[in-house]
Amino acid sequence: MLPLQQAVRLGFAAATLAALAACSGGEASHGAEGEEEHHHAHEAQFGGTLVELGDHFANLEFACDAETGEVELYTWDAHVTGSQRSTTEAISLSITPHHHGEGDGVEPFTMVLAPRVSKTSGETVGDSSKFTGQNDSLKGLDHFGVIVAEVTLKGETFKDVEFLHPTDAHDHDHEEGHDEEGEGHDDGDDDGDGDEHGSENG
C-alpha cells in the first residue's frame, strides 16, 4: 500500500491531467464551431447586399447603381455558390430613402424588376435567377430601405423581405444624426460662426 502522502500526490496529478484534457476538448470544440460559423459566412458575388431567406435556405443579392438608377437582383442557393432560379414572373420592390434633411426631396416609391430572359442560359419568364429594373428616383441614393414584396424559390414563397442597402445604412444614419446635433451645438456657442461653418460645408 502506498504511503498516504504519495497517494495524495498521485490523486492530485490525475485530477490536473483530467482538467487539462477537459480544457483541450473545449478548445477543440470551440474551434470546430468557429470553422462552421466561418463556413456559413457568405459573400455577395457582385458586391451587392446579401439577404438570407429562411434558415440557410437561399439568398438574394441586391445591387444598385446610384449613378444610373439601375437595379439587379440575383437569386442564389444556400451557400451563394450557384444560382437558384425563381418561378416569380416579376418582383415588386418598395424603396424608402433615408432622409437627412428637408432638401432631399425623395419620397418612398415602388418599382418592378423583370426577369432575365436568355437563350444562352435558357432562362425564361418564370424560370430566372436575375431580375433587373431602373428608376430615376434611385439616382444619387447611397442608402435606403428595401422591401421585396414576394419571391418564390424551390417551391417556397417569401413575402415582405425587408433589408437595408447597404447593410450598414442604419449606422450611417446614426453617425450623420450625431454630426447634425454637433453642428447645432456649435451654432449656439459661437454666435453665428456655426452658420458660416455650415455654409462652407454646404
C-alpha positions, 0 to 999 in steps of 0.5 A: 500500500502506498504511503498516504502522502504519495497517494495524495500526490498521485490523486492530485496529478490525475485530477490536473491531467483530467482538467487539462484534457477537459480544457483541450476538448473545449478548445477543440470544440470551440474551434470546430464551431468557429470553422462552421460559423466561418463556413456559413459566412457568405459573400455577395458575388457582385458586391451587392447586399446579401439577404438570407431567406429562411434558415440557410435556405437561399439568398438574394443579392441586391445591387444598385447603381446610384449613378444610373438608377439601375437595379439587379437582383440575383437569386442564389442557393444556400451557400451563394455558390450557384444560382437558384432560379425563381418561378416569380414572373416579376418582383415588386420592390418598395424603396424608402430613402433615408432622409437627412434633411428637408432638401432631399426631396425623395419620397418612398416609391415602388418599382418592378424588376423583370426577369432575365430572359436568355437563350444562352442560359435558357432562362425564361419568364418564370424560370430566372435567377436575375431580375433587373429594373431602373428608376430615376428616383434611385439616382444619387441614393447611397442608402435606403430601405428595401422591401421585396414584396414576394419571391418564390424559390424551390417551391417556397414563397417569401413575402415582405423581405425587408433589408437595408442597402447597404447593410450598414445604412442604419449606422450611417444614419446614426453617425450623420444624426450625431454630426447634425446635433454637433453642428447645432451645438456649435451654432449656439456657442459661437454666435453665428460662426456655426452658420458660416461653418455650415455654409462652407460645408454646404 
